[in-house]
C-alpha cells in the first residue's frame, strides 16, 4: 500500500520539479470530465482545455498527470473500502468462532460430567436409574431442559408462557449445549464460506444449525426469514391465523404451514405452530417457533386431509447487529417429520439432518446473502431482468413443479383411471389459470384455447449413481431422453393454446444452445434459457421454421456437496419471455437416501478449521456415501405437464404415459452408464456391447494395432472376437474410435473411454474428435494426422482433453493408429489415452 501511495504522490503534481496547484473551479471541471471519461485521450484533453477557459493556463501534460493521479486515488479508495469490509467480516467471524469455542468447551464440560456420572453409576451397579432432577442428564442423546412441559392454556398468559419457554429452548440450541452438534461434511468455515454449518447427532427428530454473516440490518433479515414461501421452495403456504402483542414489546403469532412432499411416494406435511418475535436486552432480535400440541393444552388445529401433521420442535433465528453494519445470524431448524408414515425405503428422506440443512437452513442463508449482494451491487442480468425478477421466475418454476408432483385436490387436480400399469400416475386439472399464475392470453394477441392441464409423473429408485453427475448429463444431453415432437407440442400449446399438430409430423432439432441468465450465491443454482434450434413446425402442410425456448432452473450439480437434492426444472416459453408468461414446469428431482450408517459419527467434533481432502477427480477422500459406497441409493421423481383441450384428454393421457415411460427407460440406461467402477470400486463391471458389429470392430482394432506397431495390444483369454471384445472393453486405458470423415465423429469406446468422456455409447456418436481437445491438442492432432494416414500410427505427447461435461482430463501420452478392415481398407482411427485422470 505504501508503494502505491508513493507512486501516486509522484503523479499528483510533480512534473520536472514543478508542483501544480489547481483552483477549486479547475478541480470541479476536471472532476466532471473524470466522471464522464476516467481515461481521456490526448485529443479529448486538448478539447477540454479549449472548452474550459479556466484550464487554459495548464499544460496538457499536467492534465494527463492529474488524471493518472485521480485514477490512482480511486483505486486506493476502492482497495481501502474492500480491506475494511474484509476486516469487518474477519472480526465478526472471529467473534463467531470464539462463541463457538465457548460452546464447545461447555459441551466438553457436560460430557466430562456425564462420563463421571455414568462411571459412578456403573461402579454402584445402578446404571439403569437416573436422576431426573439433574438438568444435564442425557436421555436418548437429548438434553432435557425441564423434566416435563407443564400444562398451558389458550389464554394470552398461557400463550406467553409457551412463547417464553420456546425462546429459552431455542437459545439453548442456538448458543448452548441442548443439542450435540457435529460439523456437516463438506462445509468449511472461513471468511469466504457461507457460514458455520452443523447437524445434530442423537437427538429426537432431525436438526440443523447455521451461524453466518449477512450484509443486511436485523429488521430486514427478520422480515425476509418470516416470509418463508419466498425462499423455502418446499413451503406451500403459511397462514397467520391470529396475532397478539405481549407486554414486553414482542409479538405472538398462531400459524398454519404446509410443506410439499418431495416425491410422489409420500404425503405432504403440515404444522400447527406458534411464532414468537422479541427483542433481547442486548438489542438482538429473536424469532422462535414451535408446534402446538395437546401436551401443552394450547389452541388446537384439526387434521387436514392428505397431510401428515409433523412437529416443529423449538427452532428459529437469533439476529444480532454487527459492528460496521450487517448482522450476525444463528439459525436452528429442528423437526420431527413423522417418518413412520412413508415406505421404509424413503424414511432416510425424513431422518436426514443433512437433507434438512441443505433444503431449509442453507436455503435461508443463501437467500439472505443473495439479497445482500444485490443491494450492494445492483445490476441487470440476463435478458434485461433484475435478480429479484429472476428469483421470482425460479420460484414460480419450483412451485409449479411441486404442485404437479403433489397434485392437491384443492388446486383442481384429480387422478384419472390407470391403463392397467401403475408405474405412471396421471392427474388432470381443469383450472389451469390458477396454477399457471396468469390469464392465458399471449403477446401475439391470440387467446389460449387450452382449457385443461395434464401431469404424468413417476418416482424411481436409483442405485450407485451420484445425483449431481446424472443431473448434469440430463441437462447437457437432452437428446438422450427428450422427444423433439413432445417439446414442439408443449411450446405450441404455450404459444397459441392447445396444439393440434400431430406429434409424428413435427421435425427434429439441429442443436441445443444454453443461454445463461443468472447464478445464485456460490453457483448453487443457475437459471438459463435453452434454445432448441432448427425445429420445423407443419401447419396446413406449410413448413414454418422456428426455435423452441425453454426456461430452465438447475441446482445440486456440485459433486462435492453432501446430501444435496439435485433438480432440473424447465418450462416452454414464448420468445417474448414476459414476466407474466404462463409456465408449465416439468423436470426431474433426485434426492440421495442417506442411511443412518452414513451420518456423522458421534465421536466427530466440530472442527472449525478442518477441510475435507479432495482426490484427483474432485471427489472427497472420505465422508461421502456416494463415493465410498457401491450401494448408495437415491430417489428420482419425474413430472411432465401438458396443456390441452379437454376433449383430447384420452389421447393426450396415453401420449403422456408413453413419454414418461420412455424417459424412465432412458434414465435407467444413462444411470447404468454413469455408474463407472472408478467411482464405486466395488461395483460390477458393465458388460460390453453384444452386437456383431462390436465384435468385428474389436478384432480389427486388435489386428491393426499389432500390424502397425508390431506389439500386442491385448492378451485375450481365448481365441476369437468375443474374447477380444471382452478384453478390450475392460482394458484399463481409454480406447476410442472415430470416423474418417472431414469432421471425425466418435463411433466406439471401451468402458474406460466412456468413463473418461463421461458419456454413453449412444451419446458418444454425437461427439466430434476435435471437441475433446483444447487449442494446443487440436494443433498437435492435425499435425500428426498425415503421418497416421501414411505410416499407420503415431505417438502423441501428453496433454489435456475435455470430457462431455467440460471437465479437464490429463493424460500421460496417447497412441493413434489406423484401423483396417478385412479388405485392408482404412475403416476408422483409434486412439488410446494412457494414465488419464481428471484434473
C-alpha positions in Angstrom: 0.0 0.0 0.0 2.9 2.4 0.8 4.4 1.7 -2.6 1.2 2.6 -4.3 0.9 5.8 -2.2 4.4 6.9 -3.2 3.7 6.3 -6.8 0.5 8.4 -6.6 2.4 11.2 -5.0 4.9 11.1 -7.8 2.0 11.6 -10.2 -0.1 14.1 -8.3 1.6 17.2 -9.5 5.3 16.8 -9.5 6.5 17.4 -13.1 10.1 18.3 -13.8 10.4 19.8 -10.3 7.2 21.9 -10.5 4.1 21.4 -8.3 0.9 22.5 -10.0 -1.8 23.9 -7.6 -5.3 23.7 -9.1 -8.1 26.1 -8.1 -11.4 24.7 -6.9 -13.1 25.7 -10.2 -10.4 23.8 -12.1 -10.8 20.8 -9.9 -14.6 20.8 -10.5 -14.1 20.9 -14.2 -11.6 18.1 -14.2 -13.9 16.0 -11.9 -16.8 16.5 -14.2 -14.8 15.1 -17.1 -13.4 12.3 -15.0 -16.9 11.0 -14.2 -17.7 11.1 -17.9 -14.4 9.6 -19.0 -11.9 8.4 -16.4 -9.2 7.9 -19.1 -9.5 10.6 -21.8 -7.3 10.6 -24.9 -4.9 13.3 -25.7 -7.3 14.8 -28.2 -10.0 14.8 -25.5 -7.7 16.6 -23.1 -6.9 19.2 -25.6 -10.6 19.7 -26.4 -11.2 20.1 -22.6 -8.6 22.9 -22.5 -10.3 24.7 -25.4 -13.8 24.3 -24.0 -12.8 25.4 -20.4 -11.0 28.7 -20.3 -10.2 28.2 -16.6 -7.8 25.4 -17.7 -6.1 27.4 -20.4 -3.0 28.1 -18.2 -2.4 24.3 -17.6 -0.4 22.3 -20.0 -1.9 19.1 -21.5 0.9 17.0 -19.9 -0.1 18.3 -16.4 -3.7 17.4 -17.0 -2.6 14.0 -18.0 -0.8 13.7 -14.7 -3.9 14.8 -12.9 -6.0 12.1 -14.4 -3.3 9.5 -13.6 -3.4 10.6 -10.0 -7.2 10.7 -9.9 -7.4 7.1 -11.1 -4.8 6.1 -8.6 -6.7 7.7 -5.7 -9.9 6.0 -6.9 -8.1 2.6 -6.9 -6.8 3.3 -3.4 -10.2 4.2 -2.2 -11.8 1.0 -3.5 -9.0 -1.1 -2.2 -9.3 0.6 1.3 -13.0 0.0 1.2 -12.6 -3.6 0.3 -10.0 -4.2 3.0 -12.2 -2.5 5.6 -15.1 -4.8 4.6 -12.9 -7.9 4.8 -11.6 -6.7 8.2 -15.2 -6.2 9.5 -16.1 -9.7 8.2 -13.0 -11.3 9.8 -13.7 -9.5 13.1 -17.3 -10.8 13.1 -16.2 -14.3 12.1 -13.6 -14.3 14.9 -16.4 -13.4 17.3 -18.5 -16.3 16.0 -15.6 -18.7 16.3 -14.9 -17.5 19.9 -18.5 -18.1 20.8 -18.4 -21.5 19.1 -15.3 -22.3 21.1 -17.0 -21.4 24.3 -20.0 -23.5 23.4 -17.7 -26.5 22.6 -16.0 -26.0 26.0 -19.3 -26.1 27.7 -20.2 -29.2 25.8 -16.9 -30.9 26.8 -17.6 -30.0 30.4 -21.1 -31.6 30.2 -19.6 -34.7 28.6 -16.9 -35.0 31.3 -19.5 -34.6 34.0 -21.8 -37.2 32.4 -18.9 -39.6 31.9 -18.0 -39.4 35.5 -21.7 -39.8 36.5 -22.2 -42.9 34.4 -18.9 -44.3 35.7 -20.1 -43.8 39.2 -23.4 -45.4 38.4 -21.7 -48.4 36.8 -19.5 -48.9 39.9 -22.5 -48.8 42.1 -24.4 -51.2 39.9 -27.3 -48.8 39.4 -26.8 -47.7 35.8 -30.4 -48.2 35.0 -31.6 -45.5 37.4 -31.0 -41.8 36.6 -31.6 -38.6 38.5 -34.3 -36.7 36.6 -33.7 -33.6 38.7 -30.3 -33.1 37.1 -30.7 -30.8 34.2 -27.8 -32.2 32.2 -28.8 -35.9 32.2 -28.9 -37.3 28.7 -31.8 -39.4 27.6 -31.6 -40.8 24.0 -28.9 -38.3 23.3 -31.2 -35.3 24.1 -30.5 -32.8 26.8 -33.9 -32.0 28.5 -34.1 -28.5 29.9 -37.2 -29.4 32.0 -38.4 -32.8 33.2 -41.9 -32.3 31.7 -43.8 -29.5 29.9 -46.2 -28.1 32.4 -49.8 -27.7 31.1 -50.6 -24.4 29.4 -53.8 -22.8 28.2 -55.0 -20.8 25.2 -55.3 -17.5 27.1 -52.8 -14.7 26.3 -50.9 -15.6 29.6 -50.8 -19.2 28.6 -49.5 -18.5 25.1 -46.9 -16.1 26.5 -45.7 -18.9 28.8 -45.3 -21.2 25.8 -43.6 -18.5 23.9 -41.1 -17.8 26.7 -40.4 -21.5 27.1 -39.8 -21.8 23.3 -37.4 -18.8 23.4 -35.4 -20.5 26.2 -35.2 -23.8 24.5 -34.3 -22.2 21.1 -31.4 -20.2 22.6 -30.1 -23.3 24.4 -29.8 -24.9 20.9 -28.5 -21.9 19.1 -25.8 -20.9 21.6 -25.9 -23.7 24.2 -25.5 -27.4 24.5 -29.1 -28.6 24.4 -28.2 -30.5 21.2 -25.0 -32.3 20.3 -23.9 -30.6 17.1 -21.4 -32.0 14.7 -19.9 -30.3 11.6 -21.7 -31.1 8.4 -19.4 -32.9 6.0 -18.2 -30.7 3.1 -18.8 -27.3 4.9 -15.6 -25.5 5.6 -15.9 -22.4 7.8 -14.0 -19.3 6.9 -14.3 -15.6 5.6 -15.4 -16.8 2.2 -17.7 -19.6 3.3 -21.5 -19.3 3.7 -21.2 -19.9 7.5 -20.6 -22.4 10.2 -23.0 -25.3 9.5 -23.7 -28.2 11.8 -26.2 -31.1 12.1 -27.5 -32.9 15.1 -26.4 -36.3 16.4 -28.5 -38.4 18.6 -31.4 -36.1 19.3 -35.1 -36.7 18.5 -36.1 -35.8 15.0 -33.7 -34.0 12.6 -31.9 -30.7 13.4 -29.6 -28.3 11.7 -27.8 -25.2 12.9 -26.0 -22.4 11.0 -24.1 -19.3 12.0 -23.3 -16.7 9.4 -22.8 -13.0 8.5 -25.1 -11.1 6.2 -24.9 -7.5 5.0 -28.4 -6.6 6.0 -29.8 -4.9 9.1 -31.5 -7.2 11.7 -35.1 -6.0 11.0 -34.6 -6.6 7.2 -33.2 -10.1 8.0 -36.2 -10.9 10.2 -38.6 -9.7 7.5 -37.1 -11.9 4.8 -36.9 -15.0 7.0 -40.5 -14.6 8.2 -41.7 -14.7 4.6 -40.9 -18.4 4.4 -42.6 -19.1 1.0 -40.3 -16.6 -0.7 -37.1 -18.6 0.0 -38.1 -22.1 1.1 -39.1 -23.9 -2.0 -40.7 -26.8 -0.1 -43.1 -24.4 1.7 -46.5 -24.4 0.0 -48.3 -21.8 2.3 -48.1 -20.1 5.7 -51.3 -18.7 7.1 -51.1 -16.4 10.1 -54.5 -17.0 11.9 -54.0 -14.8 15.0 -51.6 -12.1 16.2 -51.2 -10.7 19.7 -48.8 -8.3 21.2 -47.0 -9.0 24.5 -46.3 -6.7 27.3 -42.5 -6.8 26.7 -42.9 -5.5 23.1 -42.9 -8.8 21.5 -45.4 -10.5 19.1 -47.0 -13.9 19.2 -48.5 -15.4 16.0 -50.5 -18.6 15.6 -49.8 -20.1 12.2 -50.6 -23.0 10.0 -47.9 -24.1 7.5 -48.0 -26.7 4.7 -44.9 -28.3 3.1 -44.8 -30.0 -0.2 -43.9 -33.7 -0.4 -40.6 -34.1 -2.3 -41.8 -37.2 -4.2 -44.9 -38.9 -5.4 -44.4 -41.7 -2.9 -45.1 -39.8 0.3 -47.8 -37.5 1.6 -47.2 -33.8 2.3 -46.6 -32.4 5.8 -48.3 -29.6 7.7 -47.6 -27.8 11.0 -49.8 -26.0 13.6 -47.4 -23.7 15.4 -46.6 -20.6 17.4 -44.1 -17.9 16.4 -42.7 -15.5 19.0 -40.8 -12.4 17.9 -39.0 -10.3 20.6 -36.0 -8.1 21.2 -33.5 -9.1 23.9 -31.8 -6.8 26.3 -28.6 -6.7 24.2 -30.5 -5.5 21.2 -30.6 -8.9 19.5 -33.8 -9.8 17.5 -35.2 -13.2 18.1 -37.8 -15.1 16.1 -38.6 -18.5 17.5 -41.2 -21.1 16.6 -42.6 -24.4 17.8 -45.5 -26.7 17.2 -48.6 -26.5 19.4 -49.8 -29.9 20.6 -52.1 -31.5 23.1 -49.5 -31.8 25.8 -49.3 -28.0 26.2 -53.1 -27.7 26.4 -52.9 -24.8 24.0 -55.2 -24.0 21.0 -55.6 -26.9 18.6 -56.0 -27.3 14.8 -57.9 -30.4 13.4 -56.1 -32.7 11.0 -56.2 -31.7 7.3 -56.9 -34.3 4.6 -53.9 -35.5 2.5 -51.4 -34.0 5.0 -49.5 -35.7 7.8 -49.2 -33.5 10.9 -45.5 -33.1 11.7 -43.9 -31.4 14.7 -41.7 -28.3 14.7 -39.5 -28.5 17.8 -38.2 -25.2 19.2 -36.4 -23.5 16.3 -35.8 -20.0 15.0 -33.4 -17.2 14.3 -31.2 -15.2 16.6 -30.2 -11.9 14.7 -27.6 -9.6 16.3 -26.4 -6.3 14.8 -22.8 -6.4 13.6 -20.3 -3.6 14.2 -19.9 -1.6 11.0 -23.3 -2.8 9.6 -24.9 -6.0 8.8 -26.0 -8.8 11.1 -24.7 -12.0 12.7 -27.4 -14.7 12.5 -27.9 -18.0 14.2 -30.4 -20.4 12.6 -31.8 -23.5 14.1 -34.2 -25.9 12.4 -35.5 -28.8 14.4 -38.3 -31.1 13.2 -39.9 -34.4 13.7 -41.2 -35.3 10.2 -43.0 -38.5 11.2 -41.0 -40.9 9.1 -43.4 -43.8 10.1 -45.9 -42.5 7.5 -43.7 -43.3 4.4 -42.4 -46.5 2.9 -39.3 -47.8 4.7 -37.1 -47.2 1.7 -38.0 -43.5 1.8 -37.5 -43.0 5.5 -34.0 -41.7 5.2 -35.5 -38.6 3.5 -37.3 -37.8 6.8 -34.5 -38.9 9.1 -31.6 -37.0 7.5 -30.4 -33.9 9.2 -28.1 -33.3 6.3 -31.0 -33.0 3.9 -32.9 -30.7 6.3 -29.8 -28.5 6.4 -29.4 -28.4 2.6 -33.0 -27.7 1.8 -34.0 -25.4 4.7 -31.2 -24.0 6.8 -28.8 -23.3 4.0 -31.6 -22.1 1.8 -32.3 -19.3 4.3 -28.7 -18.3 4.5 -28.3 -18.3 0.7 -31.4 -16.1 0.2 -30.0 -13.5 2.7 -26.6 -13.5 1.1 -28.1 -13.2 -2.4 -30.3 -10.2 -1.4 -27.4 -8.6 0.4 -25.2 -8.9 -2.7 -28.0 -7.5 -4.9 -28.3 -4.5 -2.6 -24.6 -3.8 -2.5 -24.1 -4.4 -6.3 -27.4 -3.6 -8.1 -27.3 -4.7 -11.7 -29.3 -6.0 -14.5 -28.7 -9.7 -15.5 -29.8 -11.8 -18.5 -32.5 -10.6 -20.9 -32.7 -7.2 -19.1 -34.1 -8.6 -15.9 -33.1 -7.7 -12.4 -32.1 -10.5 -10.0 -35.3 -10.2 -8.0 -37.4 -10.8 -11.1 -35.3 -13.9 -12.0 -35.7 -15.2 -8.4 -39.4 -14.8 -8.8 -39.4 -16.8 -12.1 -37.3 -19.5 -10.4 -39.8 -19.6 -7.5 -42.7 -20.0 -10.0 -40.9 -22.8 -11.7 -40.2 -24.6 -8.5 -43.7 -24.0 -7.1 -45.3 -25.3 -10.3 -43.2 -28.4 -10.3 -44.1 -29.1 -6.6 -47.8 -28.6 -7.3 -47.6 -31.1 -10.2 -45.8 -33.6 -8.0 -48.3 -33.3 -5.2 -51.5 -32.9 -7.2 -53.6 -31.3 -4.4 -57.3 -31.6 -4.9 -57.9 -28.0 -3.6 -55.9 -26.8 -6.7 -58.2 -28.7 -9.0 -56.2 -31.9 -9.6 -57.9 -35.2 -9.9 -56.5 -38.6 -10.8 -57.6 -40.4 -13.9 -58.0 -44.2 -14.3 -54.9 -46.2 -14.8 -54.2 -48.1 -18.0 -53.5 -51.3 -16.0 -49.9 -50.5 -15.2 -49.4 -48.4 -12.1 -45.8 -47.2 -12.8 -47.0 -43.7 -14.1 -49.7 -41.7 -12.4 -51.7 -39.2 -14.4 -53.7 -36.2 -13.0 -55.8 -33.7 -14.8 -56.7 -30.1 -13.9 -59.5 -28.2 -15.5 -58.5 -24.8 -13.9 -55.0 -24.2 -15.4 -55.1 -20.4 -15.0 -54.8 -20.8 -11.2 -51.7 -22.9 -11.4 -50.1 -21.1 -14.3 -50.5 -17.8 -12.5 -51.8 -15.7 -15.4 -54.6 -15.2 -17.8 -53.9 -17.3 -20.8 -53.6 -14.5 -23.4 -50.2 -14.0 -25.0 -48.1 -11.3 -26.6 -49.2 -12.2 -30.1 -52.7 -11.2 -29.2 -54.2 -14.7 -29.6 -56.1 -16.1 -26.6 -55.3 -19.6 -25.4 -57.7 -22.4 -26.3 -56.3 -24.7 -23.7 -58.8 -25.5 -21.0 -57.1 -28.2 -19.1 -53.7 -29.5 -17.9 -52.4 -33.0 -17.6 -49.5 -34.2 -15.5 -47.8 -37.6 -15.9 -45.5 -38.4 -13.0 -43.5 -41.2 -11.5 -40.8 -42.0 -8.9 -38.0 -44.5 -9.3 -35.1 -45.8 -7.1 -31.6 -45.3 -8.4 -28.6 -47.1 -7.1 -24.9 -46.4 -7.3 -25.0 -43.2 -9.4 -24.2 -39.7 -7.9 -27.3 -37.4 -8.4 -25.1 -34.5 -9.5 -23.5 -36.4 -12.4 -26.7 -37.8 -13.6 -28.5 -34.5 -13.5 -25.6 -32.8 -15.4 -25.9 -35.4 -18.1 -29.6 -34.9 -18.4 -29.1 -31.2 -18.7 -26.3 -31.3 -21.2 -27.5 -34.2 -23.3 -31.2 -33.5 -23.7 -31.4 -35.5 -26.9 -30.6 -38.7 -24.9 -34.0 -38.6 -23.2 -36.2 -35.9 -24.7 -38.6 -36.2 -27.7 -38.5 -33.3 -30.1 -42.1 -33.8 -31.0 -43.2 -33.6 -27.4 -41.2 -30.4 -26.9 -42.8 -28.9 -30.0 -46.3 -29.9 -28.7 -45.6 -28.2 -25.4 -44.3 -25.0 -26.9 -47.1 -24.8 -29.4 -49.6 -25.1 -26.5 -47.9 -22.2 -24.7 -47.8 -20.0 -27.9 -51.3 -20.3 -29.2 -53.2 -22.6 -26.9 -53.9 -26.2 -27.4 -51.7 -27.9 -30.0 -53.5 -29.7 -32.9 -50.2 -30.7 -34.6 -49.8 -34.5 -34.9 -46.7 -35.3 -32.9 -45.4 -37.5 -35.7 -45.4 -34.6 -38.1 -43.1 -32.4 -36.1 -39.5 -32.1 -37.4 -36.3 -32.6 -35.5 -33.9 -30.2 -33.9 -30.5 -29.2 -35.2 -28.9 -28.5 -31.8 -29.2 -27.2 -28.2 -27.9 -23.8 -27.2 -27.8 -22.9 -23.5 -28.1 -19.2 -22.8 -27.2 -18.4 -19.1 -29.4 -15.9 -17.3 -28.2 -15.8 -13.7 -26.3 -17.6 -11.0 -27.1 -17.5 -7.3 -24.7 -17.5 -4.4 -21.8 -19.8 -4.9 -23.4 -21.2 -8.1 -25.7 -23.3 -6.0 -28.5 -22.6 -8.5 -28.4 -21.2 -12.0 -31.1 -20.2 -14.4 -30.8 -20.4 -18.2 -32.8 -20.3 -21.4 -32.5 -23.4 -23.6 -32.9 -22.8 -27.3 -33.6 -25.9 -29.4 -32.7 -24.8 -32.9 -34.0 -25.5 -36.4 -37.3 -27.0 -35.5 -39.8 -27.2 -38.3 -43.5 -27.0 -37.5 -46.0 -28.2 -40.0 -49.3 -26.4 -40.3 -51.6 -27.0 -43.2 -48.7 -28.6 -45.0 -46.7 -25.4 -44.7 -43.2 -25.6 -43.0 -42.6 -22.8 -40.5 -39.1 -22.9 -39.2 -38.7 -21.6 -35.6 -36.8 -22.2 -32.4 -38.1 -23.7 -29.2 -37.3 -21.9 -26.0 -37.3 -23.4 -22.5 -36.8 -21.6 -19.3 -34.7 -23.8 -17.0 -33.5 -23.9 -13.4 -30.8 -26.3 -12.4 -29.3 -26.9 -8.9 -27.4 -29.5 -7.0 -24.8 -30.2 -9.7 -21.9 -29.8 -7.2 -20.4 -33.3 -6.7 -18.6 -32.3 -3.5 -21.8 -31.3 -1.7 -23.2 -33.9 0.7 -26.9 -34.7 0.9 -27.8 -32.2 -1.8 -31.0 -32.5 -3.7 -30.4 -32.2 -7.5 -33.2 -30.6 -9.6 -33.6 -29.8 -13.3 -36.9 -28.0 -13.8 -37.9 -26.4 -17.1 -40.9 -24.9 -18.9 -41.6 -23.9 -22.5 -41.8 -20.2 -23.0 -42.7 -17.8 -25.8 -39.8 -15.9 -27.4 -41.3 -12.7 -25.9 -40.5 -14.1 -22.4 -42.7 -11.7 -20.5 -42.7 -11.7 -16.7 -46.3 -12.9 -16.5 -45.8 -15.6 -19.2 -47.7 -18.9 -18.4 -45.4 -21.6 -17.1 -46.0 -25.3 -17.2 -43.0 -26.7 -15.3 -41.7 -30.2 -15.9 -38.5 -31.9 -14.9 -36.5 -34.1 -12.5 -35.7 -34.2 -8.8 -33.1 -36.6 -7.4 -32.7 -36.9 -3.6 -30.0 -39.0 -2.0 -31.2 -41.6 0.5 -28.7 -41.1 3.4 -28.8 -44.2 5.5 -28.3 -44.0 9.3 -24.9 -45.6 8.9 -23.8 -42.7 6.6 -24.4 -39.9 9.1 -21.6 -38.3 11.1 -20.0 -40.3 13.9 -20.8 -39.2 17.5 -17.1 -39.1 18.1 -16.7 -36.5 15.3 -16.1 -33.0 16.8 -17.0 -29.7 15.2 -13.5 -28.8 14.0 -13.9 -25.2 12.8 -10.5 -25.2 10.9 -10.8 -28.6 9.2 -11.1 -29.2 5.5 -12.1 -32.3 3.6 -9.4 -33.9 1.5 -10.1 -33.8 -2.2 -9.0 -36.6 -4.5 -7.6 -36.1 -8.1 -11.1 -36.2 -9.6 -12.5 -33.7 -7.3 -14.1 -36.3 -5.1 -13.8 -36.4 -1.3 -11.4 -38.9 0.2 -13.9 -39.6 2.9 -17.3 -38.7 4.2 -19.3 -39.1 1.0 -21.5 -42.1 0.8 -22.0 -41.6 -2.9 -18.2 -42.0 -3.3 -17.4 -44.5 -0.6 -20.2 -47.0 -1.0 -21.1 -49.0 -4.0 -24.7 -49.3 -2.9 -25.6 -45.6 -2.4 -29.3 -45.0 -3.3 -31.4 -42.0 -4.3 -35.0 -41.5 -5.4 -35.8 -39.7 -8.6 -39.1 -38.0 -9.2 -40.2 -37.2 -12.8 -43.2 -35.0 -13.6 -44.2 -33.6 -17.0 -47.1 -31.3 -17.7 -49.1 -30.6 -20.8 -51.8 -28.1 -21.7 -54.6 -29.5 -23.9 -58.2 -29.2 -24.9 -60.4 -31.3 -22.6 -62.0 -33.4 -25.4 -58.4 -34.7 -26.2 -57.9 -36.0 -22.7 -57.7 -39.7 -23.6 -55.2 -39.3 -26.4 -53.0 -36.8 -24.5 -53.0 -39.1 -21.4 -51.9 -42.1 -23.5 -49.2 -40.0 -25.1 -48.0 -38.7 -21.7 -47.8 -42.1 -20.2 -45.8 -43.5 -23.1 -43.5 -40.5 -23.0 -42.8 -40.7 -19.2 -42.1 -44.5 -19.6 -39.7 -43.8 -22.4 -37.9 -41.2 -20.1 -37.7 -43.7 -17.3 -36.1 -46.3 -19.6 -33.6 -43.6 -20.9 -32.8 -42.5 -17.3 -32.2 -46.2 -16.3 -29.9 -46.7 -19.3 -28.0 -43.4 -18.6 -27.7 -44.2 -14.8 -26.2 -47.5 -15.6 -23.7 -46.0 -18.0 -22.8 -43.2 -15.5 -22.1 -45.7 -12.7 -18.4 -46.5 -13.5 -16.2 -48.7 -11.4 -13.7 -45.9 -10.8 -16.4 -44.0 -8.8 -17.6 -47.1 -7.0 -14.7 -49.6 -6.8 -17.0 -52.5 -5.5 -19.5 -52.2 -8.4 -19.8 -54.9 -11.0 -18.2 -54.0 -14.4 -20.7 -53.3 -17.1 -20.8 -55.9 -19.9 -19.5 -54.9 -23.4 -22.0 -54.4 -26.3 -23.1 -57.7 -27.7 -23.7 -56.6 -31.3 -21.9 -58.5 -34.1 -20.5 -55.1 -35.3 -18.8 -54.5 -32.0 -17.2 -58.0 -32.1 -15.9 -57.4 -35.6 -14.6 -53.9 -34.8 -12.8 -55.2 -31.7 -11.0 -57.8 -33.9 -10.0 -55.1 -36.5 -8.6 -52.8 -33.7 -6.6 -55.7 -32.2 -5.1 -56.8 -35.5 -4.4 -53.3 -36.8 -2.5 -52.4 -33.6 -0.3 -55.5 -33.9 0.2 -54.8 -37.7 1.3 -51.2 -37.4 3.1 -51.1 -34.0 4.5 -54.7 -34.0 3.3 -55.5 -30.4 0.2 -56.9 -28.9 -2.4 -54.5 -27.6 -4.3 -57.2 -25.7 -3.8 -60.6 -24.2 -7.2 -62.2 -24.7 -8.1 -65.3 -22.6 -9.1 -67.2 -25.7 -9.1 -67.0 -29.5 -12.0 -65.3 -31.3 -13.5 -61.8 -31.4 -15.8 -62.5 -28.4 -12.8 -62.8 -26.1 -11.0 -59.8 -27.8 -14.0 -57.6 -27.3 -14.3 -58.5 -23.7 -10.6 -57.9 -23.0 -10.7 -54.6 -25.0 -13.9 -53.4 -23.2 -12.3 -53.9 -19.7 -8.9 -52.5 -20.8 -7.6 -50.1 -18.1 -6.7 -47.4 -20.7 -9.3 -45.4 -22.6 -9.7 -46.7 -26.2 -11.8 -44.6 -28.6 -12.6 -44.9 -32.3 -13.7 -42.1 -34.7 -14.7 -42.0 -38.3 -12.5 -40.9 -41.2 -14.8 -38.1 -42.3 -13.8 -34.4 -42.7 -15.2 -33.9 -39.2 -14.3 -37.1 -37.3 -17.1 -38.4 -35.1 -16.7 -41.0 -32.3 -18.2 -44.3 -33.1 -16.9 -46.6 -30.3 -15.3 -46.5 -26.9 -14.4 -49.1 -24.3 -15.6 -48.8 -20.7 -12.6 -46.6 -19.7 -13.2 -44.4 -22.7 -16.8 -43.8 -21.7 -15.8 -43.1 -18.2 -13.2 -40.6 -19.3 -15.6 -38.8 -21.6 -18.5 -39.1 -19.0 -20.9 -40.3 -21.7 -22.7 -43.3 -23.1 -22.3 -45.3 -26.3 -25.3 -43.6 -27.7 -24.4 -40.1 -26.8 -20.8 -40.8 -27.9 -21.8 -40.7 -31.5 -22.8 -37.0 -31.2 -19.3 -36.0 -30.1 -16.6 -34.9 -32.6 -12.9 -35.7 -32.2 -11.8 -32.0 -32.1 -14.3 -31.2 -29.4 -12.4 -33.1 -26.7 -9.1 -31.3 -27.4 -8.1 -27.8 -26.4 -6.3 -25.5 -29.0 -2.9 -27.0 -28.4 -4.2 -30.5 -28.6 -6.0 -29.8 -31.9 -2.9 -28.3 -33.4 -0.9 -31.4 -32.4 -3.6 -33.7 -33.7 -3.9 -32.1 -37.1 -0.2 -32.0 -37.5 0.0 -35.8 -36.8 -3.0 -36.9 -38.9 -1.0 -37.1 -42.2 1.6 -39.3 -40.5 -1.1 -41.5 -39.1 -2.7 -42.0 -42.5 0.7 -42.6 -44.3 2.6 -44.5 -41.6 -0.4 -46.1 -39.9 0.3 -44.9 -36.4 1.7 -42.0 -34.3 2.6 -41.4 -30.7 1.2 -38.2 -29.2 2.7 -36.3 -26.2 0.7 -36.0 -23.0 -1.7 -33.1 -22.6 -5.2 -32.0 -21.7 -8.5 -33.0 -23.2 -12.1 -32.4 -22.1 -15.0 -34.7 -21.1 -18.5 -34.3 -22.4 -19.3 -32.5 -19.2 -16.4 -30.0 -19.9 -14.1 -31.4 -17.2 -10.4 -31.2 -18.0 -8.6 -34.6 -18.2 -4.9 -35.0 -18.2 -3.2 -38.0 -19.9 0.4 -39.1 -19.9 0.6 -39.9 -23.6 -1.7 -41.2 -26.4 -1.3 -43.6 -29.3 -3.2 -43.3 -32.5 -3.4 -45.9 -35.3 -5.4 -46.6 -38.4 -7.9 -49.4 -38.2 -8.0 -51.7 -41.3 -11.0 -53.9 -42.3 -10.8 -57.3 -43.8 -10.1 -55.8 -47.3 -7.2 -53.8 -45.7 -9.0 -50.5 -46.3 -9.0 -47.8 -43.7 -12.1 -48.1 -41.6 -11.6 -45.6 -38.8 -9.0 -44.1 -36.5 -8.3 -45.5 -33.0 -6.9 -43.6 -30.0 -5.6 -44.9 -26.7 -5.1 -42.5 -23.8 -2.7 -43.8 -21.2 -2.8 -43.0 -17.5 -5.6 -40.4 -17.7 -7.2 -38.7 -14.7 -9.5 -35.8 -14.1 -7.6 -32.6 -13.2 
